[in-house]
Amino acid sequence: MKTCLSVFLLAVGVSMFGLGESLSCYSCPDGSTERCEKVQQCSAAETLCLKLSDNTGKTYSKCLQLEDCDFQKLSATFPFTPASFRCCPSNLCNSAHATAARPLIGLLAGLAALYWGMH
């Protein structure tokens, strides 16, 4: 039973956090009113993707360090007060249509490993 639990936790961890690969985020740092489709590989220090909107309808997206995901820091970084922002930790999660597929895949893989380990 301990082996099954170990396999389950390993499968969940690998699927949610990857195998040391760098994070990928959509990157439109100058803002866009269209859907941002440019992908950027983040540095090791950049562990989040940012999606920020202003009051004119422009959306800004890029890689971000954890300590910079703060309203005051973002207000100081951009030449306007953000209307809304969201920081997220998974690949390409800062799109308009981001999904939680990666954690779901990890959960399903873990459940399958647990099931097969019990039979």
C-alpha positions in Angstrom: 0.0 0.0 0.0 2.9 2.4 0.8 4.3 1.8 -2.7 0.9 2.7 -4.3 0.8 5.9 -2.3 4.4 6.8 -3.3 3.6 6.2 -7.0 0.4 8.3 -6.6 2.2 11.2 -5.0 5.0 11.0 -7.6 2.6 11.1 -10.5 0.7 14.0 -9.1 3.9 16.0 -8.4 5.4 15.4 -11.8 2.3 16.3 -13.7 1.6 19.4 -11.7 5.2 20.7 -11.5 7.0 19.1 -14.4 10.4 17.6 -14.4 12.6 20.7 -14.0 11.4 22.3 -17.2 11.0 26.1 -17.2 7.6 27.7 -17.2 6.1 29.0 -20.4 3.8 32.0 -20.4 2.1 34.1 -23.0 4.0 37.3 -23.4 2.5 40.6 -24.5 4.4 43.0 -22.2 3.4 46.1 -24.2 -0.3 45.3 -24.0 -2.7 44.0 -26.6 -6.4 44.3 -27.3 -6.2 41.1 -29.3 -5.5 37.6 -28.1 -1.8 37.2 -27.0 -0.2 34.3 -28.8 3.5 34.9 -28.3 5.0 32.3 -25.9 8.0 33.1 -23.7 10.2 30.6 -21.8 10.6 32.0 -18.3 13.8 32.2 -16.3 14.3 29.9 -13.3 13.5 32.9 -11.0 10.2 33.6 -12.8 7.8 31.0 -11.4 4.5 32.7 -12.3 2.6 33.9 -15.4 0.9 37.3 -15.2 -2.2 38.5 -16.9 -3.0 42.2 -16.2 -5.7 44.4 -17.6 -6.0 48.2 -17.7 -9.1 50.3 -17.9 -8.8 50.8 -21.7 -9.3 47.1 -22.5 -5.6 46.3 -23.0 -4.2 43.1 -21.6 -0.6 42.7 -20.6 1.0 39.3 -20.0 4.4 38.0 -19.2 6.6 35.8 -16.9 6.8 37.1 -13.3 8.7 36.4 -10.1 6.6 35.4 -7.1 7.5 38.5 -5.0 6.4 40.8 -7.9 2.8 39.4 -7.9 1.6 42.3 -5.7 -0.8 45.2 -6.5 1.6 47.9 -5.3 4.6 46.4 -7.2 2.6 46.0 -10.4 1.3 49.6 -10.1 4.8 50.8 -9.8 6.0 48.7 -12.8 3.3 49.7 -15.2 2.5 53.3 -16.1 -1.2 53.0 -15.0 -3.1 51.5 -12.1 -4.1 47.9 -13.0 -7.8 47.3 -13.3 -7.3 43.6 -12.5 -4.5 41.1 -12.5 -3.9 37.4 -12.0 -0.8 35.4 -11.3 -0.8 31.7 -12.0 1.9 28.9 -11.7 1.3 26.6 -14.7 2.3 26.7 -18.4 0.3 29.1 -20.5 -2.2 29.8 -17.7 -2.3 33.5 -18.5 -4.4 33.2 -21.6 -8.0 34.2 -21.9 -9.0 30.5 -22.1 -6.5 28.8 -19.8 -7.6 25.5 -18.3 -6.5 23.4 -15.4 -5.7 20.4 -17.6 -2.2 19.7 -16.2 -3.4 19.2 -12.5 -6.4 17.2 -13.8 -4.0 14.9 -15.8 -1.9 14.4 -12.6 -4.9 13.5 -10.5 -6.1 11.0 -13.1 -2.6 9.4 -13.5 -2.4 9.1 -9.7 -5.8 7.5 -9.4 -4.9 5.0 -12.1 -1.6 4.1 -10.4 -3.4 3.7 -7.1 -6.1 1.5 -8.7 -3.6 -0.7 -10.5 -1.5 -1.0 -7.3 -4.5 -2.3 -5.4 -5.4 -5.0 -7.9 
